[in-house]
Amino acid sequence: MSALRTVVAGVSGRMGRALLEAVAADPGCVLHGALDRSGSTAVGQDAGIYTGGHAGVAISDQTAPALADADVLVDFTRPEATLAYLDACRKAGVNLVIGTTGFDPAGKAAIEAAAQHIGIVLAPNFSVGVNLLMQLAETAARVLNEGYDIEIVEAHHRHKVDAPSGTALGIGQSVAGALGRDLKTCAVYGREGVTGERQPDTIGFATVRGGDIVGDHTLLFAGIGERVELTHKASSRATFAQGALRAAKWLQGRGPGLYDMRDVLGLK
């Protein structure tokens, strides 16, 4: 099988650089295009400026030419940029791997509509370990379904713009689904002042932002006399990039549809 012709979006960003490095190191992929925002000083330069070599691909802000003859676009940018790439991929018939988080309902609906025409893997986190944690979270929730208070604590770097993280929300969805609850009505996202006693059917979220923390997530079940904690800590963005490429290769040859990382890993 020929190498997957891969386009990376947002190459000047932290995840974009990690994706470029992952593509360069993966014999199953070849860099086909490199995209960045209009006005970026990176536009026009060889993508190898971020990998310490010569990639032979110029960074561009023109999406359609970059997608010509491509197999997949991998995008970890921001919702407004992702939705523009989504429309371009649909028109070009190019599969899409989305690691962007923070979509509003209209954005999610647009992704679902595009998935009727192309293959899309959308996940809040592409780490294999995190997706395993989500699977374990469902099992733990079913066992610890009475007498345990559930809290999710996440920490990320100072530049992250959305909170709670998409991964934390994904963990919350896994737990709520296993318990037959609706996260929209049982989630508590902040506590301040005299809040009263904790309601037993709620799922709490706590957010930490600081420094260069790549991503830490802890799911806590606190009972009387014991607590159970499931924790994942990412020390490098390489784990997300490698998972995204795994998803990109998994999409190859599949029909249109909206998938997540647990589809890719066979955890469903």
ZANUGU-215382 format. One record per residue: residue in one letter; x, y, z of N, C-alpha, C, CB in turn. Coordinates in pm, whole numbers, padded with zeros to 5 digits, always signed. Glycine has a CB too. Layout:
! ZANUGU-215382
AXYZXYZXYZXYZ...
***
This chain:
! ZANUGU-215382
M+00085-00119+00000+00000+00000+00000+00088+00124+00000-00096+00001+00123S+00053+00222-00085+00133+00344-00092+00115+00428+00033+00094+00425-00216A+00213+00514+00058+00208+00600+00178+00089+00694+00171+00339+00680+00193L+00031+00722+00286-00087+00808+00297-00047+00953+00271-00153+00794+00436R-00108+01012+00170-00077+01151+00134-00149+01244+00234-00122+01183-00015T-00070+01300+00323-00122+01366+00442-00100+01517+00437-00057+01308+00568V-00205+01592+00466-00197+01738+00478-00212+01772+00626-00306+01809+00391V-00125+01860+00674-00130+01902+00814-00170+02049+00819+00008+01880+00885A-00268+02080+00904-00314+02219+00921-00249+02280+01045-00468+02225+00932G-00234+02413+01043-00182+02484+01160-00039+02446+01194-00269+02458+01279V+00046+02437+01092+00180+02380+01114+00270+02465+01203+00248+02361+00982S+00238+02592+01221+00323+02675+01307+00287+02661+01455+00314+02820+01266G+00176+02594+01484+00133+02575+01623+00203+02457+01687-00017+02555+01630R+00181+02441+01817+00248+02334+01892+00210+02196+01840+00215+02345+02040M+00081+02174+01820+00039+02043+01768+00074+02027+01621-00111+02024+01787G+00068+02136+01546+00105+02128+01405+00249+02081+01388+00086+02262+01338R+00338+02132+01470+00478+02091+01463+00494+01945+01502+00565+02180+01553A+00421+01903+01605+00428+01763+01648+00377+01671+01537+00346+01741+01777L+00274+01715+01465+00220+01635+01355+00320+01626+01240+00088+01694+01306L+00386+01736+01209+00488+01733+01104+00599+01634+01139+00547+01873+01082E+00642+01634+01264+00746+01542+01307+00699+01398+01299+00791+01575+01450A+00572+01375+01336+00518+01240+01331+00507+01189+01188+00382+01235+01399V+00465+01274+01096+00455+01235+00955+00593+01202+00901+00389+01347+00870A+00691+01285+00934+00827+01262+00885+00884+01130+00936+00918+01378+00928A+00841+01088+01056+00896+00966+01116+00817+00841+01080+00900+00980+01266D+00701+00856+01015+00612+00743+00987+00626+00701+00840+00465+00779+01019P+00679+00581+00814+00695+00537+00675+00563+00514+00603+00777+00411+00670G+00453+00507+00680+00322+00488+00619+00255+00616+00576+00233+00417+00714C+00321+00729+00598+00265+00860+00562+00368+00941+00485+00219+00937+00688V+00319+01029+00401+00406+01123+00332+00340+01261+00339+00431+01080+00183L+00419+01363+00365+00364+01498+00374+00327+01548+00235+00466+01594+00441H+00198+01571+00216+00147+01615+00087+00121+01765+00084+00020+01540+00053G+00086+01822+00199+00057+01964+00209+00073+02013+00351-00083+01993+00158A+00102+02142+00364+00121+02204+00496+00049+02338+00493+00273+02221+00532L-00048+02355+00583-00131+02474+00584-00110+02556+00711-00277+02436+00570D-00119+02687+00696-00115+02776+00812-00204+02895+00781+00030+02821+00845R-00232+02974+00883-00324+03085+00868-00267+03193+00776-00358+03145+01006S-00356+03265+00711-00314+03378+00627-00244+03481+00715-00436+03442+00552G-00134+03535+00667-00057+03632+00742+00053+03572+00826-00147+03710+00828S+00056+03441+00837+00161+03376+00914+00295+03395+00844+00131+03227+00933T+00399+03420+00922+00533+03434+00864+00586+03302+00810+00630+03489+00969A+00520+03193+00844+00564+03062+00795+00523+03037+00651+00507+02953+00883V+00419+03106+00603+00369+03083+00468+00479+03110+00365+00246+03172+00439G+00496+03015+00275+00598+03027+00170+00727+02956+00204+00627+03170+00144Q+00748+02922+00331+00870+02852+00370+00851+02701+00360+00910+02892+00512D+00963+02630+00352+00957+02484+00350+00912+02434+00487+01095+02424+00311A+00821+02334+00488+00769+02281+00614+00879+02220+00701+00662+02177+00587G+00993+02193+00642+01105+02137+00717+01163+02232+00820+01212+02096+00623I+01123+02359+00818+01174+02452+00921+01131+02408+01060+01124+02595+00893Y+01026+02326+01068+00977+02281+01198+01022+02139+01233+00826+02288+01200T+01090+02074+01140+01137+01937+01168+01288+01924+01157+01070+01839+01072G+01356+02035+01130+01501+02032+01123+01555+01971+00996+01554+01959+01238G+01476+01970+00890+01521+01913+00764+01456+01983+00646+01492+01763+00759H+01457+01916+00531+01395+01971+00410+01277+01881+00374+01497+01981+00291A+01155+01933+00385+01036+01852+00359+00997+01850+00212+00920+01904+00441G+01040+01951+00137+01001+01958-00003+00858+02001-00023+01022+01826-00067V+00795+02055+00081+00656+02103+00074+00653+02243+00131+00558+02007+00152A+00604+02338+00052+00595+02476+00097+00470+02496+00181+00596+02573-00023I+00482+02570+00289+00367+02602+00373+00280+02703+00299+00412+02659+00512S+00149+02677+00299+00056+02758+00221-00064+02800+00305+00009+02682+00098D-00130+02906+00264-00258+02944+00324-00373+02921+00226-00254+03091+00369Q-00345+02849+00117-00445+02818+00015-00487+02672+00030-00391+02846-00128T-00607+02651+00082-00649+02516+00120-00674+02426+00000-00774+02524+00203A-00749+02474-00098-00788+02388-00210-00667+02328-00284-00872+02466-00308P-00565+02407-00320-00449+02346-00387-00378+02243-00299-00350+02454-00427A-00371+02267-00168-00303+02174-00079-00377+02041-00070-00289+02234+00059L-00510+02045-00086-00590+01922-00076-00597+01844-00206-00729+01957-00033A-00555+01903-00316-00561+01834-00445-00481+01703-00439-00508+01924-00559D-00548+01592-00468-00487+01458-00470-00444+01408-00331-00367+01458-00562A-00487+01475-00226-00453+01431-00091-00546+01319-00046-00460+01549+00008D-00502+01243+00054-00585+01138+00114-00656+01187+00239-00501+01017+00146V-00587+01270+00319-00642+01309+00448-00583+01442+00493-00617+01200+00554L-00664+01518+00565-00617+01639+00633-00625+01613+00783-00702+01765+00592V-00520+01648+00855-00518+01634+01001-00516+01774+01060-00394+01549+01050D-00616+01803+01144-00639+01940+01190-00656+01947+01341-00761+02000+01121F-00566+02019+01406-00576+02048+01550-00567+02198+01569-00463+01974+01632T-00657+02273+01508-00647+02419+01514-00753+02475+01609-00663+02481+01373R-00842+02557+01557-00950+02614+01637-01082+02598+01561-00923+02764+01669P-01194+02604+01631-01321+02571+01565-01348+02646+01436-01432+02597+01658E-01324+02777+01434-01356+02853+01314-01270+02809+01195-01338+03003+01339A-01143+02780+01220-01055+02732+01112-01094+02591+01069-00908+02735+01158T-01123+02506+01167-01160+02368+01136-01284+02362+01048-01184+02289+01265L-01382+02447+01075-01505+02443+00995-01479+02486+00852-01611+02533+01058A-01384+02578+00831-01346+02615+00695-01275+02498+00626-01255+02740+00696Y-01185+02430+00698-01119+02313+00641-01220+02201+00614-01009+02263+00736L-01318+02189+00700-01422+02087+00684-01494+02105+00552-01522+02092+00799D-01533+02226+00522-01603+02253+00396-01514+02223+00276-01650+02398+00392A-01386+02260+00286-01294+02234+00176-01272+02085+00155-01160+02304+00201C-01261+02010+00265-01243+01864+00254-01365+01797+00193-01214+01804+00391R-01482+01844+00231-01604+01786+00174-01608+01808+00023-01729+01848+00240K-01574+01927-00020-01574+01958-00163-01468+01878-00238-01552+02108-00185A-01354+01854-00174-01243+01784-00240-01251+01632-00224-01111+01833-00185G-01342+01584-00139-01353+01441-00115-01235+01386-00037-01365+01369-00245V-01182+01467+00054-01065+01428+00133-01108+01398+00276-00956+01541+00131N-01063+01286+00330-01095+01250+00468-01035+01351+00565-01044+01109+00501L-01089+01354+00688-01048+01456+00784-01036+01395+00924-01149+01572+00785V-00925+01426+00989-00904+01389+01129-00905+01518+01210-00769+01308+01150I-00997+01528+01306-01017+01653+01381-00980+01632+01527-01163+01702+01369G-00879+01706+01572-00842+01707+01713-00879+01838+01781-00695+01682+01728T-00941+01929+01705-00987+02056+01760-01100+02032+01859-01033+02150+01647T-01105+02112+01965-01214+02103+02062-01282+02239+02076-01162+02054+02200G-01395+02241+02147-01464+02367+02173-01569+02404+02071-01366+02476+02182F-01622+02306+01995-01726+02335+01897-01859+02365+01965-01742+02217+01799D-01933+02462+01909-02068+02487+01956-02163+02391+01884-02109+02636+01933P-02291+02388+01923-02384+02294+01858-02390+02307+01706-02522+02314+01913A-02382+02430+01654-02385+02448+01509-02262+02387+01443-02395+02597+01474G-02146+02401+01508-02025+02341+01455-02032+02190+01454-01906+02385+01535K-02085+02133+01561-02099+01986+01567-02196+01938+01459-02150+01942+01708A-02302+02014+01436-02398+01976+01332-02334+01981+01194-02520+02068+01337A-02248+02079+01170-02180+02090+01041-02088+01970+01018-02100+02221+01034I-02021+01925+01124-01933+01808+01113-02016+01684+01082-01852+01788+01243E-02129+01668+01150-02215+01553+01125-02266+01553+00981-02333+01553+01223A-02299+01671+00930-02348+01679+00792-02239+01644+00693-02402+01819+00763A-02118+01692+00716-02007+01663+00624-01972+01514+00626-01884+01746+00661A-01993+01448+00739-01960+01307+00752-02050+01217+00667-01970+01265+00897Q-02152+01273+00609-02233+01198+00514-02163+01187+00379-02371+01263+00497H-02056+01265+00360-01987+01269+00231-01843+01221+00238-01990+01408+00176I-01778+01237+00354-01638+01198+00370-01621+01126+00505-01542+01322+00361G-01509+01058+00520-01478+00995+00648-01415+01095+00743-01386+00875+00628I-01467+01102+00865-01416+01195+00965-01393+01121+01096-01513+01314+00985V-01275+01136+01154-01252+01092+01291-01244+01217+01377-01121+01004+01304L-01338+01231+01469-01344+01344+01561-01327+01290+01702-01479+01423+01548A-01227+01339+01773-01202+01292+01909-01148+01406+01993-01104+01172+01909P-01186+01413+02119-01131+01517+02207-00986+01491+02242-01214+01527+02333N-00942+01366+02226-00805+01330+02258-00765+01208+02176-00788+01302+02411F-00650+01213+02111-00606+01103+02025-00503+01013+02092-00548+01158+01897S-00477+01034+02218-00388+00946+02292-00455+00810+02311-00351+01007+02430V-00381+00703+02283-00433+00568+02304-00464+00549+02452-00331+00461+02256G-00376+00598+02539-00396+00583+02682-00520+00653+02733-00278+00634+02756V-00548+00772+02684-00667+00845+02727-00794+00773+02684-00666+00988+02671N-00793+00720+02563-00912+00650+02516-00934+00520+02592-00902+00621+02367L-00827+00456+02634-00840+00341+02723-00898+00386+02857-00704+00271+02743L-00852+00502+02907-00906+00554+03033-01056+00576+03022-00835+00685+03071M-01102+00627+02910-01246+00649+02893-01322+00517+02897-01273+00721+02761Q-01264+00413+02839-01326+00282+02846-01331+00232+02990-01250+00182+02757L-01220+00248+03062-01215+00207+03203-01312+00289+03288-01072+00220+03258A-01330+00417+03249-01422+00503+03323-01563+00448+03320-01419+00645+03265E-01605+00395+03207-01739+00338+03196-01754+00218+03288-01770+00298+03050T-01652+00132+03288-01656+00014+03375-01661+00055+03522-01535-00076+03349A-01574+00150+03559-01569+00195+03698-01702+00258+03740-01455+00295+03718A-01762+00336+03652-01887+00403+03685-01999+00302+03710-01928+00499+03574R-02003+00195+03631-02107+00095+03650-02090+00020+03782-02107-00004+03534V-01964+00000+03823-01939-00069+03950-01958+00022+04069-01797-00126+03951L-01912+00147+04056-01917+00243+04167-02036+00337+04150-01787+00325+04175N-02150+00280+04120-02268+00361+04084-02347+00411+04203-02358+00281+03996E-02311+00369+04324-02380+00416+04443-02279+00447+04553-02483+00311+04492G-02298+00560+04620-02215+00593+04734-02081+00656+04700-02191+00472+04813Y-02059+00692+04574-01932+00753+04533-01958+00884+04461-01851+00656+04441D-01888+00988+04503-01896+01118+04437-01793+01122+04325-01873+01235+04539I-01834+01177+04211-01750+01173+04091-01700+01312+04058-01828+01113+03971E-01569+01326+04047-01505+01452+04013-01401+01428+03904-01440+01518+04137I-01388+01523+03815-01289+01516+03706-01200+01640+03716-01358+01507+03565V-01070+01619+03728-00974+01729+03741-00882+01726+03620-00893+01719+03875E-00870+01838+03552-00780+01844+03435-00687+01964+03445-00862+01851+03305A-00566+01948+03391-00466+02055+03391-00402+02064+03253-00358+02031+03499H-00388+02187+03203-00324+02211+03073-00238+02338+03080-00431+02224+02960H-00164+02360+02973-00074+02475+02961-00152+02607+02960+00011+02463+02835R-00080+02713+02982-00143+02846+02996-00206+02897+02867-00040+02946+03044H-00172+02837+02752-00224+02888+02625-00357+02826+02584-00123+02862+02516K-00402+02724+02654-00527+02658+02615-00644+02753+02636-00549+02527+02695V-00733+02763+02536-00836+02867+02539-00973+02817+02584-00848+02928+02404D-00996+02685+02587-01127+02636+02627-01117+02557+02757-01189+02549+02517A-01225+02559+02834-01229+02487+02962-01374+02449+02994-01167+02574+03077P-01397+02331+03051-01298+02224+03070-01246+02173+02935-01360+02108+03151S-01141+02096+02939-01086+02043+02816-01185+01948+02750-00954+01971+02843G-01170+01932+02619-01255+01838+02548-01239+01697+02601-01223+01841+02399T-01118+01664+02644-01095+01532+02701-01170+01513+02832-00946+01510+02724A-01167+01614+02918-01241+01606+03044-01390+01588+03018-01217+01731+03129L-01441+01662+02921-01583+01648+02887-01611+01509+02830-01624+01755+02786G-01516+01456+02752-01532+01320+02698-01537+01216+02808-01420+01288+02602I-01451+01233+02909-01453+01142+03024-01587+01154+03096-01335+01173+03122G-01633+01279+03112-01763+01300+03176-01877+01236+03100-01789+01448+03190Q-01872+01244+02967-01976+01181+02885-01973+01030+02902-01957+01217+02737S-01852+00973+02909-01840+00828+02927-01903+00785+03059-01692+00785+02923V-01873+00859+03166-01927+00826+03298-02079+00845+03300-01861+00912+03406A-02124+00960+03250-02267+00988+03252-02344+00885+03171-02295+01130+03198G-02291+00848+03056-02359+00748+02973-02371+00615+03044-02285+00730+02843A-02263+00574+03113-02266+00446+03184-02366+00447+03299-02127+00413+03237L-02392+00566+03354-02483+00579+03467-02625+00616+03425-02431+00682+03563G-02646+00635+03295-02778+00674+03247-02815+00817+03280-02880+00583+03303R-02714+00903+03292-02738+01043+03323-02712+01130+03201-02651+01088+03441D-02765+01250+03204-02741+01351+03101-02638+01449+03155-02874+01423+03059L-02520+01453+03093-02414+01540+03143-02455+01687+03143-02288+01523+03060K-02543+01725+03051-02585+01865+03044-02655+01910+03172-02678+01885+02925T-02722+01818+03239-02799+01854+03358-02730+01817+03488-02934+01789+03353C-02632+01723+03483-02570+01681+03609-02429+01735+03629-02565+01531+03615A-02373+01805+03529-02237+01857+03542-02234+01983+03629-02177+01887+03404V-02129+01995+03710-02102+02116+03788-01964+02164+03749-02112+02090+03945Y-01955+02285+03692-01829+02331+03634-01752+02428+03723-01856+02396+03504G-01806+02467+03833-01732+02557+03921-01804+02571+04054-01714+02694+03856R-01726+02592+04158-01783+02611+04290-01718+02733+04355-01763+02484+04379E-01802+02817+04413-01752+02937+04479-01854+02981+04583-01724+03052+04377G-01807+03026+04697-01896+03073+04801-01968+02961+04873-01997+03167+04742V-02081+02991+04928-02160+02893+05002-02244+02815+04901-02250+02962+05112T-02198+02700+04866-02263+02621+04760-02359+02517+04814-02159+02553+04675G-02359+02495+04946-02441+02389+05001-02374+02254+04985-02577+02388+04936E-02433+02151+05039-02374+02018+05029-02374+01970+04884-02448+01920+05118R-02278+01886+04857-02266+01829+04723-02385+01736+04694-02132+01752+04708Q-02445+01753+04577-02554+01665+04537-02497+01533+04484-02642+01732+04429P-02548+01420+04527-02485+01292+04495-02490+01253+04348-02548+01187+04574D-02582+01309+04271-02594+01267+04131-02521+01361+04034-02740+01260+04093T-02437+01449+04087-02364+01542+04001-02227+01487+03964-02348+01678+04072I-02172+01539+03857-02035+01510+03814-01961+01643+03811-02030+01438+03672G-01861+01658+03896-01790+01786+03908-01669+01795+03819-01750+01808+04050F-01637+01916+03777-01520+01942+03694-01435+02051+03760-01561+01984+03550A-01305+02032+03761-01212+02133+03810-01103+02153+03705-01150+02091+03948T-01067+02278+03681-00974+02313+03574-00851+02384+03629-01043+02401+03468V-00734+02342+03583-00607+02406+03617-00540+02450+03487-00513+02309+03698R-00488+02571+03485-00415+02622+03368-00283+02681+03416-00499+02728+03290G-00172+02638+03354-00045+02696+03394+00074+02634+03322-00027+02682+03540G+00175+02715+03302+00302+02668+03249+00289+02596+03118+00368+02579+03347D+00364+02485+03105+00366+02410+02980+00307+02271+02996+00508+02400+02928I+00213+02254+03088+00151+02123+03111+00085+02075+02981+00046+02130+03227V+00127+01960+02934+00073+01908+02808-00071+01862+02825+00159+01792+02757G-00099+01790+02933-00236+01746+02958-00241+01639+03066-00299+01693+02831D-00305+01671+03179-00326+01576+03288-00475+01564+03314-00250+01620+03416H-00521+01441+03332-00663+01418+03361-00676+01313+03470-00739+01375+03233T-00759+01341+03570-00787+01246+03677-00937+01235+03697-00717+01289+03808L-00985+01112+03695-01124+01082+03726-01127+01023+03867-01188+00983+03621L-01201+01089+03956-01202+01052+04098-01339+01003+04140-01160+01171+04185F-01342+00884+04198-01463+00831+04263-01435+00832+04413-01500+00685+04211A-01499+00923+04486-01473+00938+04629-01587+00880+04710-01452+01086+04664G-01557+00772+04782-01658+00709+04867-01627+00732+05014-01666+00560+04838I-01697+00661+05099-01672+00669+05242-01565+00567+05277-01804+00645+05325G-01449+00615+05320-01340+00526+05359-01247+00486+05248-01396+00406+05419E-01276+00526+05125-01186+00494+05014-01214+00585+04895-01200+00347+04972R-01120+00592+04806-01142+00660+04679-01066+00586+04570-01098+00809+04686V-01122+00591+04451-01061+00529+04334-01028+00639+04235-01155+00421+04269E-00903+00640+04186-00860+00743+04091-00805+00679+03965-00754+00835+04156L-00851+00728+03852-00796+00690+03722-00728+00814+03664-00908+00633+03624T-00599+00804+03637-00521+00921+03595-00443+00892+03468-00426+00964+03706H-00441+00991+03380-00355+00987+03263-00277+01118+03257-00437+00964+03132K-00146+01109+03236-00062+01227+03222+00017+01218+03092+00033+01242+03344A+00003+01319+03009+00078+01326+02884+00202+01411+02904-00010+01383+02769S+00317+01358+02866+00442+01433+02881+00491+01489+02748+00548+01344+02941S+00427+01451+02638+00468+01497+02506+00349+01498+02412+00582+01409+02450R+00344+01597+02322+00237+01601+02222+00254+01492+02117+00234+01738+02156A+00369+01425+02118+00392+01318+02020+00287+01210+02032+00532+01257+02039T+00239+01184+02152+00139+01078+02169+00009+01112+02097+00111+01055+02318F-00029+01239+02096-00150+01280+02025-00129+01273+01874-00192+01422+02066A-00011+01314+01830+00019+01313+01687+00022+01170+01633+00153+01381+01661Q+00084+01080+01706+00090+00940+01661-00049+00878+01656+00181+00858+01753G-00132+00912+01755-00269+00861+01753-00349+00917+01637-00339+00895+01883A-00327+01044+01603-00398+01106+01491-00361+01039+01359-00367+01255+01484L-00233+01006+01342-00192+00938+01220-00246+00796+01215-00039+00936+01209R-00256+00732+01329-00319+00600+01336-00463+00609+01288-00313+00543+01479A-00533+00714+01331-00670+00736+01287-00678+00765+01138-00733+00849+01366A-00584+00846+01089-00582+00881+00947-00566+00757+00860-00470+00982+00918K-00477+00667+00900-00456+00543+00824-00576+00450+00835-00328+00471+00872W-00640+00449+00950-00759+00366+00970-00872+00410+00878-00804+00373+01116L-00883+00541+00852-00989+00593+00765-00972+00551+00620-00992+00743+00773Q-00849+00524+00578-00823+00496+00438-00902+00374+00392-00673+00473+00416G-00980+00394+00286-01058+00284+00231-01195+00267+00294-00983+00158+00245R-01225+00343+00400-01357+00335+00462-01452+00434+00396-01347+00362+00612G-01579+00408+00409-01679+00497+00353-01701+00619+00441-01808+00424+00334P-01787+00710+00396-01821+00827+00475-01878+00787+00611-01920+00915+00400G-01857+00872+00709-01910+00846+00842-01836+00928+00945-01901+00698+00876L-01898+00942+01061-01837+01013+01172-01792+00911+01276-01935+01117+01235Y-01662+00904+01298-01603+00805+01387-01529+00877+01501-01506+00711+01308D-01496+00800+01604-01410+00854+01710-01293+00759+01732-01491+00874+01842M-01209+00795+01828-01086+00718+01847-01113+00578+01898-00994+00789+01942R-01224+00560+01967-01254+00425+02015-01298+00334+01900-01362+00430+02123D-01353+00391+01793-01374+00312+01671-01240+00267+01616-01451+00394+01565V-01145+00360+01610-01013+00332+01555-00944+00219+01633-00927+00459+01556L-00959+00222+01765-00889+00127+01852-00967-00003+01873-00861+00191+01987G-01088-00011+01815-01168-00131+01832-01220-00151+01973-01090-00250+01793L-01245-00040+02043-01292-00047+02182-01444-00045+02192-01235+00068+02261K-01512-00034+02080-01659-00032+02084-01715-00172+02056-01715+00069+01981
***
